[in-house]
Amino acid sequence: MDVMNHSARELASLIRRREISPVEAVQGALDRIEARRELNAFITVTADQALAAARVAEAAVMAGAELPPLHGVPYSVKDLTATAGVRTTMGSAIYENFVPKEDAIAVARAKAAGAILIGKTTTPEFGHKPVAVAPIFGRTLHPIDPRFTPGASSSGAAVAVAAGMGPLALGTDGGGSIRIPSSCCGIVGLKPTLGMVPHLQAPDLFSVNSFVGPMARDVADTALLFDAIRGFDRRDPYGLGAEAQGRPVPLSLAGLKVAWLPSAGNPVDPEVLAATRAAVRAMEGEGAIVEEIRLDFVSLERHFLVLLQSLLAARIGDNLERFGQRIDPTLVEAVLKGRQHSAIALHEAGFAKTRCFAELQALFEHHDVLVSPTVSAPPLSIDVDVSGEIEIAGVPAGTVRGAWYPYTYPMNLTGHPALSMPCGKSSLGLPIGLQLAGRWYDDRYLLGIAALLEARIG
């Protein structure tokens, strides 16, 4: 059996039992990366460093040392997240040769848990759009059908996991960037509660919409990596709450109060609706109590854009003249729009965030989990115009963000945890994702629900 067909849990166990060596595990991941080079999932492959770390890990196994939970397990990191001694490009020519001196907190914790970094995965420039292309590396392809997008901005991370280039990945999520590609590629991805995985790279720690989170082929591996990277850090103002205890992991779905949101004010592809509704019915079959609800998330898009475009303008606007043609035209467009937003518009966006937070808090007073499609249609065409409008099931539906993933970005605005998990396939064999969202600090509770549902629907 190909070593990369094992889950992270299986690999860790086999390594402990000396049935597979860390060197074999890492070499298996590197071989798979090489075999699927056409997918273009990695910006940087750290083969030499990874094999050196694997040899050290193997020596620890042979010496009978006490081993951490992910000892010898290969994993990847999205190239927006800092890795000490390994270049971190942000998918941009601006940072093409930048090598951080320190690991991001999540990376340091994954390393402490024994995981071995095999490389940095692709992302659109600064993660600014939901398709997998950037001037610095080109296009990342869907692992099943290259005619369709693998989603973004944790595009390479999702493709790497789905294609067996290591069982685990760290992604980032600024509006759905873990959940969208997880849905498109048929894997599991978690955007944690705000502060649950401290994220010090954000330039404004008090207005954070971006999160670091785990991605894997199944729920249990996602939970394993989440447990390794979560926890308190005094340097993160929201990380002070990361030791808060959410509800215990549920033992069954019986009695679970489910708010079912088929549409957030957007059209939904019939195949997506059928697959996600079937998952909800499976929850009902296990004794869950389901109530179909209505929420308008589409109207939040303009406020989300004010926040995103203003941030991009403030963060990289000074680089437009210097780097010119080497910056993605859609990023240039976002920066120029960001320069036009007023301080009043920025505060109005903050007011909208607060209203959305209050609405979700009220919802979770009476429901345990909010369930919806992750995206409203199967993966879009690889050539989709992210600045234009799309059709869903042959009907004009509006902008990509407002029509395709209105379910995801509200959870970035409010800080609530949310995950995407597979729940079926389209008639073309493309994955369909289900989103579960919950109360603050209920990350493990959500993962527990997802594990029970995963066992039910396969």
N, C-alpha and C positions, 0 to 999 in steps of 0.2 A: 504493500500500500504506500502511495506517495505520502511522505511525511507531512506535506502541507495540506492533506485532507483531514488531518486531526484538528480538533478544537484546541484552544489554548489550555483548557482544563486537562485534556488528554495528553497534550505535549508536556505540560508541567509534571503530570503523574508519571509518564514514561521516562522523563529525564530523572526524576527522583529514584525510579526503580532501575536506572541504568540500562534501560532497553533502547533508548535513543539518547545520543549525546547532544549537548547544546550546539556543538559544531555541526552536526548533521541537521539540526533544526534550522540553524541560520543558513547553512549552505542550501538547504531545500528551498528556503524563501528566495535566496539570491538566484537560484536556478530558475524558479518560476518567474521572477521579474525578467530575466533574460529571455525566457521562452515566450513571454507575452509582451515583448518590447513594443509591438504595434499599438498597444493600448495607451502608451505614454502616460503612465500613472505616477512616475517619479521625476522630480526635478534633479535630485541628488541621491545617489545610491552610496551608502557608507560601507561598502563591502569590506575594506581592509580593517576599519575600526570594529565592525560587527564581528568579524571572524576572530580578531584579537580578543574582544570581550567574551566571545563564545569559548575560546580556549581557557581563559581564566575561570569562566563558569564551570567548564568541564573539570578543571583541577579541583574546584571546590566540591563537586559531586564525588569525585574519586577519593577525596580526603575525608569524606563523611561529615562535612561541615553542615551546620544548620542552614537550611535553604529557605529563602523568601518565597512567597506564593507564585511568582511568575518567573522563577529562576530558569534562565536559558530560553525563554519564549521570545521569538522575534516580533517586533511591532514597528509601525511607521508613525510619523508625525507630519501633519499638514504644514506646509512651508510658510504659514503665518505665525507659527509658534516657535519661540526661541529655543535653540539647542546649542549648548556650549561647544565651541570648537567645530561646529558644522554650519555651513553657510545657511542663512535664513533669508530668502529673497523677497518674501511677500508676493511672489509671482511677478516682480517688477524690476525693470532695468535700474530703477532708483536704488534698490538694495541688492543688485545682482551679485556683488562680492562681499556682502556684509556677513561677518562671522561673529555671533554673540559670544560674550565672555561667560555668561551664566545661562543655565537652563531655566526655562519657565517652570513654575511650581509643579504643574502636572507632569512634565518631562522628568524632573528630578525625582518625583515620587514613583513614577513608573520604573525608573532606573533603580531606585532603592528597593522596589518590589522584585527586582531581578530581571525585568524585561530588557531585551537587547535591541537597540535602534538599528534598523536596516536601511533607513533613508527618509528623505523628505518628499512628501507627495504634492502633486500639482494643485494649483488653485488659480482662479482668475485673479487679475491684479488687485491686491488688497481685498480680495473676496467680495468685490463690489457687484457681481452679477451672477445669475443663477445658471449660467452655462459654462462649460469647461474649456475655455480658450483664453490664452494670454500671449502677448508678443514675445515674452521671454522663453516660452517653451512650446508654443503651438497648441494643438488641440488634444484633449484626452478623449478616448473613445469608450463607448458603452461596452461592457464585457460580453453582452449577449448579441447585440445588433448595432453595428456602427452607424446605421442610418439615424439613430436617435441619441439624444443627449444623456449622459450619465447623471445629470444634475450637478449642482455646485452650491456653495463654493468649495466644500470638502470633497471635490470630485475625485482626485487621485486617491484619497483615503478610501472612499467607498469602492472604487474600482479595484484597488489593491486587495481589499478584504474579500470582495466578491470573486475575484479571480485567483484567490489562494496565495497571494504574495505576502503571507503572514496572516495569522488569525485575528490580530488586533490592530487598531489604529486610533490615534488621537486626531479628532477634527475640531473645528471651531464653528460656531453658529451665531451669526449676526442678524439673521432674519429667517432662518430655516436651513442654514448651510450644512448642518449635520443631517437633518431629517429629510430634506429634499433628495440628496443623492442616495441616502439610505433607501428611500422609497423607490427611486429609479433603478437601483442596482440589486434590490431584494435582500438587504441586510437590515440589521438593527442599529439604531443610533439614538443616543440620549443627549438632549440639551438639559443640563442640570438646573436646579434652583439657583438663582442669583447668589453668588458667594459660596456655594457648596464646593466648587472647585476654584479656589482663588486664582485670579487672572490679573497679574500685575502689569501686563503689557499695555492694557488699556490706558490711553493718555489722560482720560478723566475718569477716575475710579468712582466718582459719585453719579455718573450718568452712563453706566455701562449697559450696552445692549448686546455685547458679544460674549460668548461663553465657550469654554473648552470642555469637550466631552468625549466619551468612549464610543467606538464603533466596532462591531463584530458580526459574525455570521449568525449568532443566536443570542437569546436573552441572557443565558447564564454566563457566557463569556463577556458580554457587555457589563453585567453586574460585577464580574471579577475585576475588570479594569477600573470600573467606577470605584469600587472599594479601595483600590490601590491609590487613587489620585484625590479622593475627597478629603475634606477636613479643614480645620481651623488654621488661619494665618492672620496674625495681628496687623500685617501690612495692608490687608485688603479690608476696607470698611464694611463690606457685606460679608466677608469671610469670617467675621466675628460670630456670625450665626450658624456657621457650618457644622457646629457640634450639636445643633438642635436636633431633637429626635422626632422624626416623622412617625406616622402610624406603623404598627408592626406589619410585617409582610403577611398578606392574607393567605389563609390555608385553602380557601375555595372561593369561587365566584358567587356562591349562594348569598343572596341578600345585598349584593353590591348595588349601589344606586348609580346608574349610568345616565349621564346626559348625552344624548345622541344628536350630533350636529351634522346632518348630511350636507347642508349648504350654509356658507357664511355670507350669503347675499350674492353668490356667484353661480353660474351654470356648472353642472357636474356631468362628466362623461358617464353614460349608462353602464359601461363595464366597471368603472371605478365604484359607482353607486351600488351595483349588484354585489361586488366583492366585499366592500366595507359593510354593507347592510347584512350580508351573510355572516360576517364575523360578529356583528352585534347580536344577531339571532342566536349564534352559538353561545354567546354570553348569557342570553336569556335562557337557552336550553340548560345551562348550568345553574340556573336559579337567580340570575341577576335581574334587577328591576330597572327597566329601560324607559326613559321618557324622551321623546323627540323634542328638541328645542330649536329656537331661532335666535341667532345672534348676527349682527351686522359687523363683520370685520373688514369688509371691502372698503368702507368709508374711512378706515384708519390709514389707508395706503398713502394719502397725501401727507399726513403727519409723519409717517415713517420715512417718507422721502425727504422731508425737511431735515429730520435728524440725521439720516444717512449722508445726504449731499452736503450738509453744513459741516459734518465731521470730516468728510473727505477733503473739502475745500480748506479747512483749517489745518489738516494734517499734512497734505501733500501739495497744496495749491502753489507754493513757492517753487516747485520743481517743474512746472509746466514749460516754462521757457527754456530751461536747461536741457530737458530730456525730449521735449517736442514729439517727434514722430515715433519715439520708442515707447510712448505711453498709449495704452489702449484708447481708441477714440471714444468708446462709451464711458471710460473713466474721465477723460477730458470733459465730456459733456456733463457728467455728474458734478465735477468740480465747478464748472462754469455756472451751473444752476445753483449750486450751493452758495456761491458768492452773492447770488441775488436774493437769498432769503433774509428776511428782516429778523431782528431780535424779537419782535412781536410774534412772528410766525414760529420761532423757536419755542417761545413760552407757550403758545397755543398747542404746539405738539406735546409739550409737557403736560398741559391740562388734559389732552386726549389720552395720554398714557395713564393718568390718574383715574379718569373715568373708566377706562377699560379694566384697570386693576380692581376698582370697586365692583364693577359688574361681575368679574370672575370670582371675586371673594364672596359675593352674594350667592353666586351659583354654587360654590363649593360648601356653602352652609347647608345645602339640601342634597348635594350629590357628591359621590366619592370620586368620580372620574369623568372627564369630558372626552368623548370619543368622536372622531371625525376621520374623513380621508386625510392623508398627509398632503397630497396634491390632488387637484380636481380632475386630472386626466393622466393617462399613462405618459411615459417620457415623450417630450416634444421632439420635433425634428432637430437633427444636429445643426441645421442651418437657420433655426428660429431667430428672428430679429428681436432681441430683448428690449429694444426701444420702441417696438411697434405693438400691434395688437394681435391677438391669436383667435383661432376658432377652437371651440370644444364641441366634438361630435358634429362638425360641419356648421356650427352656428357661431357668428361673431360674439366674442365673450369679453373683450376689453384687453387691458394691459396684461403682460405676463405675470407681474406680481399680484395684481388685484384679482385676476381670473384664475391663475394656476395654483398659487399657494397663499391664499388669504388666511388659511388655518394656522400657518406657522409663525409669521412675524409678530402677531399680537403677544405670543408667549415670550418673545424677546423684550417687548416693551414693558411687560408686567413682571418678568422674572420667574414666572411659574415653570416648574419642570414639565418637559414634554418629550416623548419618544416616538419614533417611527418603527414599525415592525411589519414584516411581509404578511399579506393576507390573501394573496391570490395572484393570478396572472391575466393579462389581456389576451384577446384572441390571437395576437401576434407573438405571444409568449413573453411579453414584457412585464416586469414585476409591478404590483400594486401595493401601496403602503397604507397602513392604518396608524393614525396618531392617537396616542393616549396622553392627556394632560391632567395635572392634579394640583393639589394644594402645595404651598411652599413647604420644602423639606420632606415631601412625600416621594422623593426619588426612588427609594428602595421599595416603597409601597407600590409605585407604578411598575417597577421592574417585576415585582411579585405578581401583579395582575397580568402583565405581559407574558410571564412564564406559564401561568395557568392557561391563558388563551392560546399560547403557542402549542401547548400540549394537546389542546382541543382541536385546533384547526390545521396543525402540521406546518 
